[in-house]
Amino acid sequence: MSNSLVFKTRTCEIIIDYSKCIAPNCKFACVKADRLYGRNVLKIFNSKPALAVAPEKASKLCNECLACEIHCKWSGGEAIKINVPL
């Protein structure tokens, strides 16, 4: 995917599609959720969510709380998809 942020965690893959991202209108709901429930893997960069750590570190640091996706949807966005292979 072009124009997106993709990173892996221990058991899933997180995709943030910038073409669907409504930041800053959502008040950066995904970043706030990550700070509240997660482990500060996301930050704000150029008015969009970005990784605050290296992708390799994010794969170990993310606690897979799924809050970024949920809060994105609650704020009116559909930019984040979390793929969990079953």
C-alpha positions in Angstrom: 0.0 0.0 0.0 1.3 3.4 -0.9 0.5 6.4 1.2 0.1 4.3 4.4 2.0 3.2 7.5 2.3 -0.5 7.9 4.0 -2.2 10.8 3.9 -5.6 12.4 3.4 -6.5 16.0 4.0 -9.9 17.6 0.8 -11.4 16.3 -0.8 -8.9 13.9 -0.2 -6.2 11.3 -1.4 -2.6 11.7 -2.2 -0.5 8.7 -2.9 3.2 8.8 -4.2 4.4 5.4 -3.3 8.1 5.1 -5.7 8.6 2.3 -8.6 7.8 4.7 -7.0 9.6 7.8 -9.1 12.6 8.9 -6.4 14.0 11.3 -6.4 16.6 12.7 -10.2 16.7 12.6 -10.3 13.6 14.9 -7.9 15.3 17.3 -5.4 12.5 16.7 -7.6 9.9 18.4 -5.3 7.0 17.5 -2.3 8.6 19.1 -4.2 9.6 22.2 -5.5 6.0 22.5 -2.0 4.6 22.1 -0.8 6.9 24.9 -3.7 6.0 27.2 -3.9 2.2 26.5 -0.8 1.3 24.6 2.9 2.0 24.9 3.5 5.2 23.0 4.3 3.5 19.6 2.6 6.4 17.7 3.4 10.1 17.5 2.1 13.0 15.4 4.4 13.9 12.5 3.3 16.3 9.7 -0.2 16.3 11.1 -0.6 12.5 10.7 0.1 9.5 12.9 3.6 8.1 12.6 5.7 5.6 14.4 7.5 7.0 17.4 10.0 4.1 17.4 11.8 2.0 14.8 9.5 -0.6 13.2 11.5 -3.5 14.7 11.0 -1.9 18.2 7.3 -1.3 17.5 6.8 -5.0 16.9 8.0 -5.8 20.4 6.7 -2.7 22.2 3.1 -2.6 20.9 0.9 -4.4 23.4 -1.8 -5.0 20.7 -4.6 -3.3 22.7 -6.4 -2.4 19.4 -7.3 1.0 20.9 -5.9 2.9 17.9 -8.4 1.3 15.5 -11.3 1.6 17.9 -10.8 5.2 18.7 -10.2 6.1 15.0 -13.6 4.6 14.2 -15.3 6.3 17.2 -13.8 9.7 16.0 -15.3 9.3 12.5 -12.3 7.8 10.7 -11.8 4.5 9.0 -8.1 4.8 8.5 -6.8 2.0 10.7 -7.1 -1.7 10.0 -5.6 -4.4 12.2 -5.1 -7.7 10.5 -5.0 -10.6 12.9 -4.4 -13.9 11.2 -6.5 -16.7 12.5 
